[in-house]
Amino acid sequence: IEDARSEEDWKDITKESEKLISNIKKEISSYVNPETCHNFTILEKERSYNLAFHCRLKKSLDVKKAHLIVTKIEDDIKKKFENISEISIHVEPK
């Protein structure tokens, strides 16, 4: 169980991270239309980043295929942006 105080250590840097978000959108463009991704949140602690966002995928995709796409996106982001240690992507049907 995580100590609730640990949340206080994370700083929300979303507003000043427009360039990083733009670069992330470019990176994921081979998997999804980056304009369907939104609600980006970036938290920082000790030069490590926690990234969360929503992406709309075709509602015709089954859960396994959607999960595979999201896993590839997460892997590519972690390879390209080494300081991003945690990623949470919420999938929405479109």
Number of C-alpha atoms within 10 A of each C-alpha: 3 6 6 7 8 9 11 8 11 16 14 15 13 16 10 10 15 12 9 13 18 11 14 17 19 13 17 19 12 10 12 19 14 17 10 13 19 15 11 16 18 23 20 18 14 9 9 14 22 18 20 16 15 16 20 17 19 12 12 10 11 9 11 9 11 17 14 11 16 21 14 13 20 18 13 14 21 15 10 12 15 10 15 19 14 14 18 13 17 14 18 14 11 10
